[in-house]
C-alpha cells in the first residue's frame, strides 16, 4: 500500500511491444552510471549486524496500529513516536530487501521494500537525502537496496521508514513479472520458481507451510522418542516398495545402482539393531509418469515403531495429522483459515476405518450403486452381469470366472481389461475391484453429510486389511479371527487421494523370503514394478525383528492437501519438467 496510488511509477512494467531485452539494456546503462560514480552495483559490502528484519520492525510498532471500520490498517503517529523512544529505536533502523514498488513525485518519493519477513514503505525526501536523492533515478523495481532512518507514520496512516540513507546493493537487470497478472504461464512459474516467489505471496506462503509441516512432523515424532536417521539413496537392489526405479552408474566400481524407491528395508534393519523407534524424512525416486499427484523425485516420511501394530499407527496418524495442522494454524493463522475453507475435506471428525471387503460390499449395494450412477455413472453394471457380486468376493473360483468373462467384454475399456488380465490370484482380483469401484468414489461415499453425495466435505478413510498378494512386506493376519490371506495394512485416503501407507511388518524370515521369490517371478514374467530378492535383509530378519509397525507418507501430498493445492507441482520448488526449448 502506498500513500498516493494515482501517482506514476518511475519503473513501470513492460509496455506493449517493448521487449524484455530493451528493458534490460536500459538497466545495464544505469548499472554503468553507478560504476561511473565509483560504486559497485553488485556489492557484498553490507553490515549484517546493523540490519533488522522488517517483520521485527512491524512487531515492535504493532500496538500503534488500529483497524478502521472498513478493515484498513492505520497507525497512530503519537504512539509510534512513543514506541520509537524505547531503547535504540529513536536512532532509526536499517533494513534491506527487494524494491517491489517505486514512485517519485519530484522532491519526494516512496518505495516499498520486501525482505524475508514482511514489507515496509520507505519515504524518500530530497531535503533528507541531499545529493543522494538524485541517484534514485538509477533505481528500478526489482533492485535490492538497504535503507536507514527513523520510523514514522505518513498522512495516510502507513508505517514507514523516513530514509536518511539509501544504497543500492544489487542491480536487477531483468524486470519482474507484470504486477497485476504475474506469471500466467504455469510451466514458466514452475521453471522460474524464483520469479513465482518474488511476485506471488501465495507461493511464498505455500513453501513456508511446507517447511512448517516438516518441522511439526519432526517435533511430533521426536516427542514420542523417535530417532531421526539417514539411509542410502543408492543401492544395488530395488527394495522397499514395488516400483520402477531410476538407474545410475558408479564409475569406480563399474556398477549399476538403483536410486531408492523407499528407505524401508534399511530402517527395519535399524530396528533389528535395537533402534526401536526410527524415522527418516528424505528423497525417493520412482521412474513413473508425471501427473498432478506424481513427481519422479519426491520427499517421504517413513517411521518404524517396535512393539506396535498397524492399529497403533492408525491412532498415531490421526493424532499426528491434527497436530501438524494445528501447528500450521498457530504459525500462519490467516493463510490457514483460507486453506481450511478451500479444503474439500475435514480433519476434525474421527477418520473412517473400513476393510477392503467392507468397502466393496458397501459399494455393491444396489442403493449405493444407484446413488453413484446418478452422480458419476460407472462400469459396475457391466461388471455385475459377468458375476461380480458380493458373494463372488469370497469365492475364488467364482471371481476368476467373472474376470474371465469380463476380459472378453468389448464394452469395457481396454485399460480395465488389461488390468484384469494381469491378475494372477484371487487377492489381486479383489484389490483391482476395490481400485476400480471404490477408490475413485471415496469422497462421495464418506462425507460429513452421511450419504452418497457431492455436498459437504469428505472424511479421511483408512482402507484396511489388504490381500497378501499386493502387500509383499506386510504381516499376515495370523491372530485369532484373522484371515491369513489378508495382511495388517492400511492406506489413508484424503479426498480420494492416497496420503500414507502402513502395516504391521512381516518379521518371519521364511515368509519374507517366499514373498521375495514371488516378486522375482513376477519380474521374470515382465512386471516392471517389483522388488529384488534381498539376501542381506533376510539375514537381518534371522537375527530377529521385534513385532514392528511401519508407516510411509509423501510430504508433497500432505502439503498439497493442507494448503488446498490441486497439483503436486505447486508444492515442489523445482518439479521435473521437459527441457526448455
C-alpha positions in Angstrom: 0.0 0.0 0.0 1.4 3.4 -0.9 0.3 6.9 0.0 -0.7 8.1 -3.4 -2.0 5.3 -5.7 -2.6 7.6 -8.6 1.0 8.8 -8.8 3.0 7.4 -11.6 5.8 4.8 -11.1 9.3 5.5 -12.3 9.6 1.9 -13.2 6.6 0.5 -15.0 6.2 -2.9 -16.3 7.0 -3.7 -19.9 4.8 -1.6 -22.2 3.1 -3.4 -25.1 5.5 -4.0 -27.9 8.6 -3.5 -25.7 10.9 -6.5 -25.3 12.5 -7.6 -22.1 15.9 -7.1 -23.8 15.2 -3.4 -24.3 14.3 -3.0 -20.6 17.4 -5.0 -19.7 19.6 -2.7 -21.8 18.3 0.3 -20.0 19.1 -1.2 -16.7 22.6 -2.1 -17.8 23.1 1.6 -18.7 22.0 2.5 -15.1 24.5 0.0 -13.7 27.2 1.6 -15.7 26.3 5.0 -14.3 26.6 3.6 -10.8 30.1 2.2 -11.6 31.0 5.6 -13.1 30.4 7.2 -9.7 32.9 4.7 -8.2 30.2 2.5 -6.7 29.7 -1.2 -7.2 26.1 -2.2 -8.4 26.7 -5.7 -7.2 28.4 -5.1 -3.8 29.0 -7.6 -1.0 29.8 -4.8 1.4 27.0 -4.8 3.9 27.0 -4.6 7.6 24.7 -7.6 8.6 24.8 -6.7 12.3 23.3 -3.3 11.7 20.3 -4.7 9.7 17.0 -5.5 11.3 14.2 -7.6 9.8 11.2 -5.7 8.6 8.9 -8.1 10.5 10.7 -7.2 13.7 10.1 -3.5 13.0 6.4 -4.2 12.4 6.1 -6.3 15.5 7.7 -3.6 17.7 5.2 -1.0 16.5 2.2 -3.4 16.3 0.5 -1.8 19.3 0.3 1.5 17.5 -1.9 0.0 14.8 -5.6 0.5 14.6 -8.1 -1.1 12.2 -10.9 1.0 10.7 -14.5 0.0 10.2 -13.6 -0.9 6.6 -10.8 -3.2 7.7 -7.9 -0.9 6.6 -4.9 -0.6 8.8 -3.7 2.7 10.1 -1.0 3.7 12.6 -1.3 6.3 15.3 1.6 8.7 14.9 1.8 9.7 18.6 2.0 6.0 19.6 4.7 5.4 17.0 6.8 8.3 18.4 6.4 6.9 21.9 7.4 3.5 20.9 10.3 4.9 18.8 11.7 6.4 22.0 12.2 2.9 23.5 15.8 1.6 23.6 17.7 2.5 20.4 14.6 2.8 18.1 14.9 6.6 18.2 18.2 6.4 16.4 16.4 4.8 13.4 16.6 1.4 11.8 18.4 -0.1 8.9 16.6 -2.6 6.7 17.5 -4.4 3.4 15.4 -6.1 0.8 14.0 -6.0 -2.8 12.2 -3.0 -4.2 8.7 -4.2 -5.2 7.2 -0.7 -5.9 8.8 2.7 -6.6 7.1 6.0 -7.0 8.6 9.5 -7.4 6.9 12.9 -7.0 9.7 15.3 -7.8 11.1 16.2 -4.4 9.7 13.2 -2.6 9.1 9.5 -3.4 8.1 6.2 -1.9 9.5 2.8 -2.4 8.2 -0.5 -1.0 10.8 -2.8 0.4 10.3 -6.6 0.9 12.6 -8.9 2.9 12.1 -12.5 4.0 9.7 -11.4 6.8 7.5 -8.7 5.5 7.2 -5.4 3.5 7.5 -1.8 4.6 7.3 1.6 2.9 10.4 3.8 2.7 9.6 7.5 2.5 12.2 9.5 0.4 12.6 13.3 0.8 15.1 15.3 -1.2 15.9 17.6 1.8 16.7 14.5 4.0 18.8 12.6 1.4 20.5 15.6 -0.1 22.8 14.7 -3.0 21.8 11.0 -2.8 18.3 11.8 -3.8 19.4 12.3 -7.5 20.8 8.8 -7.5 17.4 7.4 -7.0 16.8 7.7 -10.8 19.1 4.7 -11.2 16.8 2.5 -9.1 14.3 0.1 -10.6 11.6 -2.3 -9.3 13.5 -5.5 -8.5 16.7 -3.9 -7.3 18.0 -4.9 -3.8 18.8 -1.9 -1.5 19.4 -1.0 2.1 17.7 2.0 3.7 18.1 3.5 7.1 16.2 6.2 9.1 13.6 6.8 11.8 10.3 5.0 11.8 7.4 7.4 11.1 3.7 7.5 10.0 2.6 9.1 6.8 -0.5 11.3 6.5 -2.5 8.3 5.3 -1.5 6.4 8.4 1.0 4.0 6.9 4.0 2.8 8.9 7.2 3.9 7.0 10.9 4.5 7.3 12.0 8.0 6.6 15.2 7.4 4.7 18.3 9.2 5.8 20.5 6.9 3.6 19.6 4.6 0.8 22.1 2.4 -1.0 22.0 0.0 -4.0 23.3 -3.4 -3.2 22.3 -5.4 -6.3 21.1 -4.1 -9.6 18.4 -6.3 -11.2 19.0 -6.4 -15.0 15.7 -8.1 -15.8 12.3 -6.7 -14.8 9.8 -8.5 -12.6 6.6 -10.1 -13.9 3.8 -7.7 -14.7 2.4 -6.5 -11.4 -1.3 -7.4 -11.7 -1.2 -10.5 -13.8 2.1 -12.2 -12.6 3.3 -15.3 -14.3 0.3 -16.5 -16.3 2.2 -19.4 -17.9 2.0 -22.3 -15.4 5.1 -24.0 -16.7 7.1 -20.7 -16.6 6.0 -20.4 -12.9 7.5 -23.8 -12.1 10.6 -23.4 -14.3 11.4 -20.0 -13.0 10.3 -20.5 -9.4 12.4 -17.6 -8.2 10.1 -15.2 -10.2 7.0 -17.0 -8.8 8.3 -16.5 -5.3 9.1 -12.8 -5.9 5.7 -12.0 -7.4 3.3 -14.3 -5.6 2.5 -14.1 -1.9 0.6 -17.4 -2.2 3.7 -19.2 -3.5 5.8 -17.9 -0.6 3.2 -18.9 1.9 3.0 -22.4 0.4 6.7 -23.1 0.8 6.7 -21.6 4.2 3.9 -24.0 5.1 5.8 -27.0 3.7 8.8 -26.2 5.9 6.5 -25.8 8.9 4.9 -29.2 8.1 8.2 -30.9 8.1 9.2 -29.2 11.4 5.9 -30.2 13.0 6.3 -33.8 11.9 9.8 -34.0 13.4 8.5 -32.4 16.7 5.7 -34.9 16.9 7.9 -38.0 16.4 10.8 -36.6 18.5 8.3 -36.1 21.3 7.5 -39.9 21.2 11.1 -40.8 21.4 11.8 -41.5 17.7 15.4 -41.1 16.4 15.9 -39.4 13.0 18.4 -41.2 10.8 19.7 -41.1 7.2 20.0 -44.2 5.0 21.5 -44.7 1.5 19.8 -43.3 -1.6 21.6 -45.6 -4.0 21.8 -49.4 -3.8 22.5 -52.5 -5.8 18.9 -53.8 -5.3 15.4 -52.5 -5.8 13.9 -52.7 -2.3 11.4 -51.1 0.0 8.5 -50.9 -2.5 7.1 -52.4 -5.7 8.1 -49.6 -8.1 10.2 -49.0 -11.2 13.5 -47.4 -10.2 15.9 -45.0 -11.8 19.3 -46.5 -12.7 22.7 -44.8 -12.3 26.2 -46.0 -12.6 29.2 -45.9 -10.2 32.3 -45.5 -12.3 34.9 -46.6 -9.8 33.1 -49.8 -9.1 31.8 -50.2 -12.6 28.5 -51.0 -11.0 24.9 -50.1 -11.9 23.0 -48.8 -8.9 19.3 -48.0 -8.3 18.1 -44.8 -6.8 16.0 -45.7 -3.8 12.2 -46.1 -4.2 11.8 -46.2 -0.4 14.1 -46.4 2.7 12.0 -49.2 4.3 14.4 -52.2 4.5 17.3 -50.1 5.8 15.1 -48.6 8.5 13.9 -52.1 9.6 17.5 -53.2 9.8 18.0 -50.5 12.4 15.1 -51.8 14.4 16.8 -55.2 14.4 19.8 -53.4 15.7 17.9 -52.0 18.6 16.9 -48.6 17.4 13.3 -49.4 18.2 11.8 -46.1 17.1 13.3 -44.6 14.0 12.3 -42.2 11.2 13.7 -40.6 8.1 12.5 -37.7 6.0 14.3 -37.9 2.7 14.2 -38.0 -1.1 12.9 -41.0 -3.0 12.8 -41.6 -6.8 10.4 -43.6 -8.9 10.5 -43.9 -12.6 6.9 -43.3 -13.2 4.7 -40.9 -15.0 4.2 -37.2 -14.2 0.8 -36.1 -13.1 -1.0 -33.7 -10.7 -0.2 -36.3 -7.9 3.2 -37.7 -9.0 6.7 -36.3 -9.4 9.5 -38.8 -10.1 11.5 -37.2 -7.3 9.6 -36.7 -4.0 10.0 -36.5 -0.3 8.9 -39.3 2.1 8.5 -39.7 5.8 8.9 -43.2 6.9 9.0 -44.4 10.5 9.1 -47.7 12.3 8.0 -48.5 15.8 8.8 -51.7 17.6 6.1 -53.4 19.8 3.3 -51.7 17.8 0.7 -52.8 15.3 -1.0 -51.1 12.3 -3.9 -50.3 14.7 -1.4 -48.4 16.9 -0.3 -46.4 13.8 -3.9 -45.5 12.8 -4.3 -43.8 16.2 -0.9 -42.1 15.7 -1.8 -41.0 12.2 -5.0 -39.2 13.3 -3.2 -37.6 16.2 -0.1 -36.6 14.0 -2.1 -35.0 11.2 -4.2 -33.0 13.6 -1.1 -31.9 15.4 0.6 -30.8 12.2 -2.5 -28.9 11.1 -2.7 -27.2 14.4 1.0 -26.2 14.2 0.2 -24.7 10.8 -2.8 -22.9 12.2 -0.8 -21.3 15.0 2.1 -20.2 12.8 0.1 -19.0 9.8 -3.4 -18.1 11.1 -4.7 -16.0 8.2 -3.4 -18.3 5.5 -4.6 -21.4 7.4 -8.1 -20.0 7.6 -8.2 -19.6 3.8 -6.8 -23.0 3.2 -9.2 -24.7 5.6 -12.2 -23.0 3.9 -10.9 -24.2 0.5 -10.2 -27.8 1.6 -12.8 -30.3 0.3 -12.2 -32.5 3.4 -12.1 -32.1 7.2 -9.8 -33.5 9.9 -11.9 -32.6 12.9 -14.1 -35.7 12.9 -13.0 -39.3 13.5 -11.5 -40.9 10.4 -13.4 -43.7 8.8 -11.9 -47.2 9.2 -13.1 -49.9 6.8 -11.6 -53.1 5.4 -11.4 -53.5 1.6 -14.0 -56.2 1.8 -16.3 -54.0 3.8 -15.8 -51.2 1.3 -16.6 -53.4 -1.7 -19.7 -54.9 0.0 -21.0 -51.4 0.7 -20.2 -50.3 -2.8 -22.0 -53.3 -4.3 -25.3 -52.5 -2.5 -28.0 -51.6 -5.1 -29.0 -48.4 -3.4 -25.3 -47.2 -3.3 -24.8 -48.1 -6.9 -27.9 -46.3 -7.9 -26.9 -43.1 -6.0 -23.4 -43.2 -7.6 -24.7 -43.8 -11.1 -26.8 -40.6 -10.7 -23.6 -38.7 -9.9 -20.7 -40.3 -11.8 -22.1 -43.3 -13.7 -19.6 -46.2 -13.7 -18.9 -49.8 -15.0 -20.4 -51.7 -12.1 -23.5 -52.7 -14.2 -21.2 -54.1 -16.9 -19.1 -56.0 -14.3 -22.2 -57.2 -12.4 -23.5 -59.0 -15.4 -20.4 -61.1 -15.6 -20.8 -62.2 -11.9 -19.0 -59.5 -9.9 -21.2 -59.8 -6.8 -20.8 -59.7 -3.0 -20.8 -63.5 -2.9 -18.0 -63.7 -5.5 -15.7 -61.6 -3.4 -15.1 -64.6 -1.1 -15.3 -67.3 -3.7 -12.0 -67.5 -5.7 -13.4 -69.8 -8.4 -16.5 -67.6 -8.9 -14.5 -64.3 -9.1 -12.0 -66.0 -11.5 -14.9 -67.0 -13.8 -16.3 -63.4 -13.6 -13.0 -61.9 -14.6 -12.5 -64.4 -17.5 -15.9 -63.4 -18.8 -15.3 -59.7 -18.4 -12.0 -59.8 -20.2 -13.8 -60.5 -23.4 -16.4 -57.7 -23.0 -15.6 -55.1 -25.6 -17.9 -52.6 -23.8 -15.4 -52.4 -21.0 -12.5 -50.0 -21.7 -9.3 -51.6 -22.8 -7.3 -50.4 -19.8 -9.7 -52.2 -17.4 -9.5 -55.4 -19.4 -5.7 -55.3 -19.5 -5.6 -54.8 -15.7 -7.9 -57.8 -15.3 -5.5 -59.9 -17.5 -2.7 -59.0 -15.2 -4.4 -60.5 -12.1 -3.0 -63.9 -11.2 -4.7 -64.5 -7.9 -8.0 -64.0 -6.0 -6.4 -61.3 -3.8 -5.2 -59.4 -6.8 -8.7 -59.5 -8.4 -10.4 -58.3 -5.2 -7.9 -55.5 -4.9 -8.4 -54.4 -8.5 -12.2 -54.3 -8.0 -11.5 -52.0 -5.0 -9.3 -49.8 -7.1 -11.9 -49.6 -9.9 -15.1 -49.3 -8.0 -14.3 -47.9 -4.5 -11.2 -45.8 -4.5 -12.3 -43.1 -7.1 -15.6 -42.7 -5.2 -14.4 -42.5 -1.6 -15.2 -38.7 -1.2 -18.8 -39.4 -2.3 -19.2 -42.5 -0.2 -17.8 -41.0 3.1 -18.5 -37.4 3.9 -19.9 -35.2 6.7 -23.4 -35.5 5.1 -23.7 -39.2 6.0 -24.9 -40.2 2.5 -23.6 -40.7 -1.1 -23.4 -37.1 -2.3 -21.1 -34.4 -3.7 -22.3 -32.0 -1.0 -20.3 -31.1 2.2 -16.8 -32.2 2.9 -15.3 -35.7 2.7 -13.9 -37.6 5.6 -10.4 -39.3 5.6 -10.7 -43.0 5.1 -8.4 -45.7 6.5 -8.6 -48.5 3.9 -7.6 -51.7 5.9 -6.8 -55.3 5.5 -5.2 -55.8 2.1 -4.7 -59.1 0.2 -1.4 -60.6 0.9 -0.6 -60.7 -2.8 -0.4 -56.9 -3.1 1.5 -56.5 0.2 4.8 -58.2 -0.1 6.3 -56.8 3.1 3.3 -56.8 5.5 2.4 -59.3 8.2 -0.3 -61.9 7.6 -3.3 -61.9 9.9 -2.3 -64.9 12.0 -4.2 -63.7 15.1 -7.4 -65.3 16.3 -10.3 -64.3 14.0 -7.9 -63.0 11.3 -7.6 -64.1 7.7 -4.2 -65.5 6.7 -4.9 -64.3 3.1 -5.0 -60.7 4.3 -2.4 -58.6 5.9 -2.5 -56.0 8.7 -2.2 -53.0 6.5 -3.9 -49.6 5.9 -3.7 -46.9 3.4 -5.1 -43.5 4.3 -7.1 -41.7 1.6 -7.9 -38.0 1.9 -10.4 -36.6 -0.7 -9.8 -39.8 -2.7 -6.0 -39.4 -2.8 -3.7 -41.8 -1.1 -1.7 -40.0 1.6 0.0 -42.8 3.6 0.6 -46.5 3.7 1.3 -48.5 6.9 1.3 -52.1 8.1 2.4 -54.5 10.8 5.8 -55.6 9.5 6.5 -59.1 8.3 9.2 -60.4 10.7 9.1 -64.1 9.7 12.2 -64.6 7.5 10.9 -67.7 5.7 7.6 -66.0 4.8 9.5 -62.9 3.7 11.9 -65.0 1.6 9.0 -66.6 -0.2 7.4 -63.2 -0.9 10.7 -62.0 -2.4 10.8 -65.1 -4.6 7.2 -64.3 -5.8 8.4 -60.8 -6.7 11.3 -62.2 -8.7 8.9 -64.5 -10.5 6.6 -61.6 -11.4 9.6 -59.6 -12.7 10.6 -62.6 -14.9 7.0 -62.5 -16.3 7.6 -58.9 -17.4 6.3 -56.9 -14.4 8.3 -53.7 -14.0 7.1 -52.6 -10.6 8.6 -55.4 -8.4 11.3 -55.8 -5.8 14.5 -57.8 -5.9 15.4 -60.7 -3.6 17.4 -59.0 -0.7 19.5 -61.7 0.9 21.1 -59.4 3.5 17.6 -58.3 4.6 16.6 -61.9 5.1 19.8 -62.4 7.1 18.9 -59.4 9.3 15.4 -60.8 9.9 17.0 -64.1 11.0 18.7 -62.1 13.8 15.2 -61.2 15.0 12.9 -58.2 14.2 10.6 -57.5 17.1 6.9 -57.0 16.4 7.0 -53.8 14.5 4.7 -51.4 12.6 5.9 -49.2 9.8 4.5 -46.1 8.2 5.2 -44.1 5.0 3.8 -40.8 3.8 4.5 -38.3 1.0 5.4 -34.9 2.3 4.5 -33.3 -1.0 1.0 -34.7 -1.0 0.4 -33.8 2.7 1.5 -30.2 1.9 -0.9 -30.2 -1.2 -3.8 -31.2 1.0 -3.1 -28.9 3.9 -2.7 -25.9 1.5 -5.6 -26.8 -0.7 -3.5 -27.2 -3.9 -4.7 -29.3 -6.8 -1.2 -30.1 -8.3 1.9 -31.6 -6.6 4.0 -29.1 -8.7 2.6 -26.3 -6.6 4.4 -27.6 -3.5 7.7 -28.7 -5.1 10.1 -25.9 -5.6 11.6 -27.2 -8.8 9.4 -30.1 -10.2 10.7 -32.2 -13.1 9.9 -30.5 -16.5 10.7 -31.2 -20.1 13.9 -29.3 -21.2 13.3 -25.7 -22.1 13.3 -25.1 -25.8 
